[in-house]
């Protein structure tokens, strides 16, 4: 829970006390996916003394903030970052409402956002409401973050609770608190339970626990072996980070595999439960062959073109209303119900087969978890993983280079959509409002985007290069000359009624260009 809203809320409160009035003395990275910020009191002594450090560890599989007492910068292989805010004073620290993000507000309208979204965590520099720089450049979608829209006001009143239920009102609880609340009765979490947990989260204790061979930072006592307890969020974050670093290799790998298997177990059990619900519905309702038999026994009593008729149900000794198709004879309607009955039996057989297969899968998963927990040597553990095909696969991080056709021309990045759906992804999610957007006029084709460089106008030869690409990746690629729309991305919008790749352009210029790569 080191990135949970309720923990970050306490952490940002402590940071406000520590950082307000301090100057950012240095900001650099010397390890991949890690950044260090050193702060000091205002004055020239900062080059020799740092009063406060923040180390942000933003690995794809682990994100955490740690606050070392001291830090020795390496003499080589380190790079300075966010130079725009060096020597600037921290004016305030802001926690965003119902959001896993907080920000340091500096002089000169600069803001440093800590977006703690698990494996999508990032640190983003703004000036005003405009993104200036990213720490994790591979998370290109973060260029579209709007600072003024990060707050998430949610009506969490008793009236809203009665109307909508609790889950939609408290997305900030996260998995651990949700699991704690639903431990005994998932459907009937009371308002009193919600208020009790909220009161506890106002001034929580922080627990370092071991769960599935992994250290976890928790706001609740239940589950897992408690190793340490804290009342200070900074101390808790430090202790959690150091506990994570001390895990031996086998426990770390066992924890990763067990986490994957536990998720698989939950999905399998959910599928089995849904199948049983479907079977229960099919078993308790009136069966289609019974309805067909009732119709056949009462053919003489059913007028033509009847839509609904009440007949005697001799299976249950009571009246039953049966729906008929008015354009079919009663006998044809009965035949339809017999056909549905046959399909119903096939559906039941299929569901039973699925349940049987999934229950075997569930038993296998439970046995694998039990086996893995028992291993004490890394060699035997990895041998078991290989034999049972449980080795974790490395996820491929998607970047603009892999998502779109990617070109560089005179130092400018040019991105080209691959198809209609990919065009939407490029224009709606990755393109920034000041980027330049191009498209062949009046024909189907790829969206093309030139990435804006701060403080520079787009050179005409770069625009012509991108326009040539827009023409080439369009239905006019074989024309001698092609008209191409050129406009800033902020004038391109999409309404819900438009299909994939379709947009509305509010303002445009058109240039004639030869289609070419």
NUGU-428722 format. One record per residue (C-alpha): residue number from 1; residue in three letters; x, y, z. Coordinates in steps of 0.2 Angstrom, whole numbers, plus 5000, padded with zeros to 4 digits. Layout:
BEGIN
R	n	res	east	north	up
R	NUM	ala	X	Y	Z
...
END
This chain:
BEGIN
R	n	res	east	north	up
R	1	unk	5000	5000	5000
R	2	unk	5015	5012	4998
R	3	unk	5006	5020	4983
R	4	unk	4988	5020	4991
R	5	unk	4979	5037	4992
R	6	unk	4977	5036	5011
R	7	unk	4996	5032	5014
R	8	unk	5001	5046	5002
R	9	unk	4989	5058	5010
R	10	unk	4999	5056	5027
R	11	unk	5016	5056	5018
R	12	unk	5012	5072	5008
R	13	unk	5007	5080	5025
R	14	unk	5023	5076	5033
R	15	unk	5033	5082	5017
R	16	unk	5024	5098	5018
R	17	unk	5031	5101	5035
R	18	unk	5048	5096	5030
R	19	unk	5050	5104	5013
R	20	unk	5040	5120	5013
R	21	unk	5053	5134	5012
R	22	unk	5068	5123	5007
R	23	unk	5077	5125	4990
R	24	unk	5080	5111	4978
R	25	unk	5099	5110	4978
R	26	unk	5101	5095	4966
R	27	unk	5091	5083	4956
R	28	unk	5099	5068	4947
R	29	unk	5098	5050	4942
R	30	unk	5113	5037	4943
R	31	unk	5102	5021	4943
R	32	unk	5089	5016	4930
R	33	unk	5072	5021	4935
R	34	unk	5078	5030	4951
R	35	unk	5079	5049	4954
R	36	unk	5086	5058	4969
R	37	unk	5081	5076	4975
R	38	unk	5092	5085	4988
R	39	unk	5084	5100	4997
R	40	unk	5092	5113	5008
R	41	unk	5089	5129	5018
R	42	unk	5090	5144	5008
R	43	unk	5108	5151	5006
R	44	unk	5124	5147	4998
R	45	unk	5129	5132	5009
R	46	unk	5118	5120	4999
R	47	unk	5133	5114	4989
R	48	unk	5140	5107	5005
R	49	unk	5125	5102	5015
R	50	unk	5108	5094	5011
R	51	unk	5094	5095	5024
R	52	unk	5082	5083	5016
R	53	unk	5082	5070	5002
R	54	unk	5069	5061	4992
R	55	unk	5073	5046	4982
R	56	unk	5060	5040	4970
R	57	unk	5062	5022	4965
R	58	unk	5050	5019	4950
R	59	unk	5054	5002	4943
R	60	unk	5041	4993	4932
R	61	unk	5038	4980	4946
R	62	unk	5041	4991	4961
R	63	unk	5037	5009	4965
R	64	unk	5042	5017	4982
R	65	unk	5048	5034	4990
R	66	unk	5062	5033	5002
R	67	unk	5070	5047	5012
R	68	unk	5088	5044	5016
R	69	unk	5098	5054	5029
R	70	unk	5112	5056	5017
R	71	unk	5117	5051	5000
R	72	unk	5134	5051	4991
R	73	unk	5133	5055	4972
R	74	unk	5143	5044	4961
R	75	unk	5158	5053	4952
R	76	unk	5152	5046	4935
R	77	unk	5137	5039	4927
R	78	unk	5125	5051	4934
R	79	unk	5114	5064	4925
R	80	unk	5106	5080	4931
R	81	unk	5087	5081	4929
R	82	unk	5074	5095	4930
R	83	unk	5087	5109	4929
R	84	unk	5073	5122	4927
R	85	unk	5069	5120	4946
R	86	unk	5086	5119	4953
R	87	unk	5089	5134	4966
R	88	unk	5070	5137	4967
R	89	unk	5061	5137	4984
R	90	unk	5047	5125	4988
R	91	unk	5031	5135	4992
R	92	unk	5019	5121	4996
R	93	unk	5015	5103	4995
R	94	unk	4998	5098	4988
R	95	unk	4989	5081	4989
R	96	unk	4976	5079	4976
R	97	unk	4959	5073	4981
R	98	unk	4955	5055	4980
R	99	unk	4971	5053	4969
R	100	unk	4987	5044	4971
R	101	unk	4997	5059	4967
R	102	unk	5004	5074	4976
R	103	unk	5014	5089	4970
R	104	unk	5028	5101	4975
R	105	unk	5024	5119	4971
R	106	unk	5040	5129	4967
R	107	unk	5044	5147	4963
R	108	unk	5041	5154	4945
R	109	unk	5025	5144	4943
R	110	unk	5034	5127	4942
R	111	unk	5026	5111	4949
R	112	unk	5034	5094	4951
R	113	unk	5020	5080	4951
R	114	unk	5023	5063	4960
R	115	unk	5011	5052	4951
R	116	unk	5012	5036	4961
R	117	unk	5002	5024	4949
R	118	unk	5010	5007	4953
R	119	unk	5020	5001	4937
R	120	unk	5015	5018	4929
R	121	unk	5022	5029	4942
R	122	unk	5031	5045	4935
R	123	unk	5038	5062	4940
R	124	unk	5031	5076	4929
R	125	unk	5037	5094	4928
R	126	unk	5025	5107	4924
R	127	unk	5026	5126	4922
R	128	unk	5008	5132	4925
R	129	unk	4997	5119	4918
R	130	unk	5009	5113	4904
R	131	unk	5020	5098	4904
R	132	unk	5038	5103	4903
R	133	unk	5047	5087	4906
R	134	unk	5045	5068	4911
R	135	unk	5057	5057	4922
R	136	unk	5050	5041	4914
R	137	unk	5050	5047	4895
R	138	unk	5043	5030	4890
R	139	unk	5026	5034	4898
R	140	unk	5022	5046	4884
R	141	unk	5004	5047	4889
R	142	unk	5009	5057	4904
R	143	unk	5012	5072	4892
R	144	unk	4993	5073	4892
R	145	unk	4991	5075	4911
R	146	unk	4981	5091	4916
R	147	unk	4986	5097	4933
R	148	unk	4970	5106	4936
R	149	unk	4960	5091	4933
R	150	unk	4969	5078	4945
R	151	unk	4957	5081	4959
R	152	unk	4943	5068	4960
R	153	unk	4928	5076	4970
R	154	unk	4917	5061	4975
R	155	unk	4900	5062	4984
R	156	unk	4904	5051	4999
R	157	unk	4888	5055	5008
R	158	unk	4876	5043	5016
R	159	unk	4863	5047	5003
R	160	unk	4876	5043	4989
R	161	unk	4880	5027	4999
R	162	unk	4862	5021	4999
R	163	unk	4859	5025	4981
R	164	unk	4875	5018	4973
R	165	unk	4883	5007	4986
R	166	unk	4901	5009	4993
R	167	unk	4913	5003	4980
R	168	unk	4910	5017	4967
R	169	unk	4911	5030	4981
R	170	unk	4928	5024	4988
R	171	unk	4939	5018	4974
R	172	unk	4954	5024	4985
R	173	unk	4952	5010	4997
R	174	unk	4962	4999	4985
R	175	unk	4963	4980	4986
R	176	unk	4969	4977	5004
R	177	unk	4955	4988	5012
R	178	unk	4942	4981	5000
R	179	unk	4947	4963	5004
R	180	unk	4946	4967	5023
R	181	unk	4929	4975	5022
R	182	unk	4922	4961	5011
R	183	unk	4930	4947	5021
R	184	unk	4914	4941	5029
R	185	unk	4900	4948	5018
R	186	unk	4904	4955	5001
R	187	unk	4886	4962	4998
R	188	unk	4882	4970	5014
R	189	unk	4896	4981	5020
R	190	unk	4887	4994	5031
R	191	unk	4889	5012	5033
R	192	unk	4895	5010	5050
R	193	unk	4909	4999	5044
R	194	unk	4914	5012	5031
R	195	unk	4914	5026	5044
R	196	unk	4925	5015	5056
R	197	unk	4938	5012	5043
R	198	unk	4938	5030	5037
R	199	unk	4941	5036	5055
R	200	unk	4955	5024	5057
R	201	unk	4963	5030	5041
R	202	unk	4962	5048	5047
R	203	unk	4977	5044	5059
R	204	unk	4983	5027	5055
R	205	unk	4997	5017	5061
R	206	unk	5008	5009	5047
R	207	unk	5013	4991	5048
R	208	unk	5027	4982	5039
R	209	unk	5021	4964	5037
R	210	unk	5026	4948	5027
R	211	unk	5013	4941	5015
R	212	unk	5017	4928	5003
R	213	unk	5036	4929	5006
R	214	unk	5035	4948	5002
R	215	unk	5036	4963	5014
R	216	unk	5021	4974	5012
R	217	unk	5017	4991	5019
R	218	unk	4999	4991	5026
R	219	unk	4987	5002	5035
R	220	unk	4977	4988	5043
R	221	unk	4983	4974	5055
R	222	unk	4974	4959	5048
R	223	unk	4983	4946	5038
R	224	unk	5002	4943	5037
R	225	unk	5015	4943	5051
R	226	unk	5018	4961	5058
R	227	unk	5037	4965	5058
R	228	unk	5036	4983	5063
R	229	unk	5024	4996	5067
R	230	unk	5025	5015	5064
R	231	unk	5015	5031	5067
R	232	unk	5027	5042	5055
R	233	unk	5024	5040	5037
R	234	unk	5042	5044	5032
R	235	unk	5049	5031	5044
R	236	unk	5037	5018	5038
R	237	unk	5041	5021	5020
R	238	unk	5060	5020	5023
R	239	unk	5057	5004	5033
R	240	unk	5047	4996	5019
R	241	unk	5060	5000	5006
R	242	unk	5074	4993	5016
R	243	unk	5064	4978	5020
R	244	unk	5060	4975	5002
R	245	unk	5079	4977	4998
R	246	unk	5083	4963	5011
R	247	unk	5073	4950	5003
R	248	unk	5083	4935	4997
R	249	unk	5082	4929	4979
R	250	unk	5072	4913	4982
R	251	unk	5059	4922	4993
R	252	unk	5057	4936	4980
R	253	unk	5055	4924	4966
R	254	unk	5043	4913	4976
R	255	unk	5033	4929	4981
R	256	unk	5031	4934	4962
R	257	unk	5025	4917	4956
R	258	unk	5013	4915	4971
R	259	unk	5006	4932	4967
R	260	unk	5003	4927	4949
R	261	unk	4995	4910	4955
R	262	unk	4984	4918	4967
R	263	unk	4977	4930	4954
R	264	unk	4974	4915	4943
R	265	unk	4966	4905	4957
R	266	unk	4954	4920	4960
R	267	unk	4949	4921	4941
R	268	unk	4946	4902	4940
R	269	unk	4935	4902	4956
R	270	unk	4925	4917	4949
R	271	unk	4922	4908	4933
R	272	unk	4917	4892	4942
R	273	unk	4905	4902	4953
R	274	unk	4897	4911	4938
R	275	unk	4894	4894	4929
R	276	unk	4885	4887	4945
R	277	unk	4874	4902	4945
R	278	unk	4870	4899	4927
R	279	unk	4866	4881	4930
R	280	unk	4856	4886	4945
R	281	unk	4845	4897	4935
R	282	unk	4843	4884	4921
R	283	unk	4838	4871	4934
R	284	unk	4826	4881	4944
R	285	unk	4816	4889	4930
R	286	unk	4802	4882	4919
R	287	unk	4811	4871	4906
R	288	unk	4807	4874	4888
R	289	unk	4802	4856	4884
R	290	unk	4789	4857	4898
R	291	unk	4782	4873	4890
R	292	unk	4782	4864	4874
R	293	unk	4772	4849	4882
R	294	unk	4760	4861	4890
R	295	unk	4756	4869	4873
R	296	unk	4754	4853	4864
R	297	unk	4742	4847	4877
R	298	unk	4731	4863	4875
R	299	unk	4732	4865	4856
R	300	unk	4713	4865	4855
R	301	unk	4712	4880	4867
R	302	unk	4724	4892	4859
R	303	unk	4716	4905	4847
R	304	unk	4726	4910	4832
R	305	unk	4738	4925	4832
R	306	unk	4739	4924	4851
R	307	unk	4754	4933	4859
R	308	unk	4752	4928	4877
R	309	unk	4740	4914	4885
R	310	unk	4737	4907	4902
R	311	unk	4736	4888	4902
R	312	unk	4736	4875	4916
R	313	unk	4754	4869	4921
R	314	unk	4751	4851	4925
R	315	unk	4769	4850	4931
R	316	unk	4766	4862	4946
R	317	unk	4747	4861	4947
R	318	unk	4745	4880	4944
R	319	unk	4742	4892	4930
R	320	unk	4756	4898	4919
R	321	unk	4758	4912	4906
R	322	unk	4766	4907	4890
R	323	unk	4772	4919	4876
R	324	unk	4769	4914	4858
R	325	unk	4774	4921	4841
R	326	unk	4757	4927	4834
R	327	unk	4763	4924	4816
R	328	unk	4766	4905	4820
R	329	unk	4753	4891	4823
R	330	unk	4753	4885	4841
R	331	unk	4761	4868	4835
R	332	unk	4775	4878	4827
R	333	unk	4778	4888	4843
R	334	unk	4779	4871	4853
R	335	unk	4792	4866	4840
R	336	unk	4802	4881	4844
R	337	unk	4801	4878	4862
R	338	unk	4807	4860	4859
R	339	unk	4822	4866	4849
R	340	unk	4826	4878	4863
R	341	unk	4825	4864	4875
R	342	unk	4838	4854	4865
R	343	unk	4850	4869	4865
R	344	unk	4847	4871	4884
R	345	unk	4853	4853	4887
R	346	unk	4868	4856	4876
R	347	unk	4872	4872	4886
R	348	unk	4870	4863	4903
R	349	unk	4882	4849	4896
R	350	unk	4894	4862	4891
R	351	unk	4893	4872	4907
R	352	unk	4896	4855	4917
R	353	unk	4911	4851	4906
R	354	unk	4918	4869	4909
R	355	unk	4915	4867	4928
R	356	unk	4924	4850	4929
R	357	unk	4939	4857	4919
R	358	unk	4941	4873	4929
R	359	unk	4939	4863	4946
R	360	unk	4954	4852	4940
R	361	unk	4963	4868	4936
R	362	unk	4959	4875	4953
R	363	unk	4966	4860	4962
R	364	unk	4982	4861	4951
R	365	unk	4984	4879	4956
R	366	unk	4982	4876	4974
R	367	unk	4994	4861	4973
R	368	unk	5007	4872	4964
R	369	unk	5005	4886	4978
R	370	unk	5008	4872	4991
R	371	unk	5023	4865	4982
R	372	unk	5031	4882	4979
R	373	unk	5029	4887	4997
R	374	unk	5039	4872	5002
R	375	unk	5055	4875	4992
R	376	unk	5071	4880	5001
R	377	unk	5084	4879	4987
R	378	unk	5084	4891	4972
R	379	unk	5090	4877	4960
R	380	unk	5075	4865	4964
R	381	unk	5063	4879	4964
R	382	unk	5068	4885	4946
R	383	unk	5068	4867	4940
R	384	unk	5050	4865	4946
R	385	unk	5045	4881	4937
R	386	unk	5052	4875	4921
R	387	unk	5044	4858	4922
R	388	unk	5027	4866	4926
R	389	unk	5029	4880	4913
R	390	unk	5027	4893	4927
R	391	unk	5042	4904	4923
R	392	unk	5037	4923	4922
R	393	unk	5038	4931	4905
R	394	unk	5045	4948	4903
R	395	unk	5032	4961	4898
R	396	unk	5037	4972	4883
R	397	unk	5036	4990	4887
R	398	unk	5027	4999	4873
R	399	unk	5034	5015	4867
R	400	unk	5030	5027	4853
R	401	unk	5043	5018	4843
R	402	unk	5034	5002	4845
R	403	unk	5016	5008	4845
R	404	unk	5017	5019	4829
R	405	unk	5027	5021	4813
R	406	unk	5041	5031	4819
R	407	unk	5052	5044	4810
R	408	unk	5065	5056	4815
R	409	unk	5069	5071	4803
R	410	unk	5081	5085	4808
R	411	unk	5079	5081	4826
R	412	unk	5060	5081	4826
R	413	unk	5050	5065	4830
R	414	unk	5036	5061	4817
R	415	unk	5023	5048	4822
R	416	unk	5012	5039	4810
R	417	unk	4996	5029	4814
R	418	unk	4995	5011	4808
R	419	unk	4976	5009	4806
R	420	unk	4960	5017	4811
R	421	unk	4961	5011	4829
R	422	unk	4979	5016	4830
R	423	unk	4975	5033	4823
R	424	unk	4963	5036	4838
R	425	unk	4977	5030	4850
R	426	unk	4989	5042	4842
R	427	unk	4978	5057	4841
R	428	unk	4967	5055	4857
R	429	unk	4980	5049	4869
R	430	unk	4998	5052	4864
R	431	unk	4997	5069	4854
R	432	unk	4999	5084	4864
R	433	unk	4989	5100	4860
R	434	unk	5004	5110	4853
R	435	unk	5010	5095	4842
R	436	unk	5006	5097	4824
R	437	unk	4993	5086	4816
R	438	unk	4993	5081	4798
R	439	unk	4981	5071	4787
R	440	unk	4978	5069	4768
R	441	unk	4962	5079	4764
R	442	unk	4945	5071	4759
R	443	unk	4952	5053	4759
R	444	unk	4956	5039	4771
R	445	unk	4973	5038	4778
R	446	unk	4985	5038	4793
R	447	unk	4985	5052	4806
R	448	unk	5003	5060	4807
R	449	unk	5010	5070	4822
R	450	unk	5025	5080	4823
R	451	unk	5031	5082	4841
R	452	unk	5033	5100	4847
R	453	unk	5050	5105	4854
R	454	unk	5049	5118	4868
R	455	unk	5052	5136	4862
R	456	unk	5054	5131	4843
R	457	unk	5043	5134	4828
R	458	unk	5040	5119	4816
R	459	unk	5053	5121	4801
R	460	unk	5045	5121	4784
R	461	unk	5055	5106	4778
R	462	unk	5050	5096	4793
R	463	unk	5032	5100	4790
R	464	unk	5034	5095	4771
R	465	unk	5042	5079	4776
R	466	unk	5028	5074	4788
R	467	unk	5015	5080	4774
R	468	unk	5024	5068	4762
R	469	unk	5021	5054	4774
R	470	unk	5003	5058	4777
R	471	unk	5000	5058	4758
R	472	unk	5010	5042	4756
R	473	unk	5000	5033	4769
R	474	unk	4983	5038	4762
R	475	unk	4972	5033	4747
R	476	unk	4981	5046	4737
R	477	unk	4998	5038	4738
R	478	unk	4999	5036	4719
R	479	unk	4994	5054	4715
R	480	unk	5006	5066	4708
R	481	unk	5001	5079	4721
R	482	unk	4990	5077	4737
R	483	unk	4982	5090	4747
R	484	unk	4987	5088	4766
R	485	unk	4978	5096	4781
R	486	unk	4991	5104	4793
R	487	unk	4984	5110	4810
R	488	unk	4989	5110	4829
R	489	unk	4982	5095	4838
R	490	unk	4972	5107	4849
R	491	unk	4960	5110	4834
R	492	unk	4957	5091	4831
R	493	unk	4943	5084	4842
R	494	unk	4932	5068	4842
R	495	unk	4914	5066	4847
R	496	unk	4906	5050	4853
R	497	unk	4896	5047	4837
R	498	unk	4912	5046	4826
R	499	unk	4919	5029	4820
R	500	unk	4937	5024	4823
R	501	unk	4950	5036	4816
R	502	unk	4936	5049	4812
R	503	unk	4939	5067	4819
R	504	unk	4932	5084	4817
R	505	unk	4944	5098	4812
R	506	unk	4940	5116	4819
R	507	unk	4954	5125	4810
R	508	unk	4965	5120	4796
R	509	unk	4978	5124	4783
R	510	unk	4981	5114	4767
R	511	unk	4997	5112	4758
R	512	unk	5000	5102	4741
R	513	unk	5014	5089	4743
R	514	unk	5021	5074	4733
R	515	unk	5017	5058	4742
R	516	unk	5034	5050	4748
R	517	unk	5043	5042	4762
END
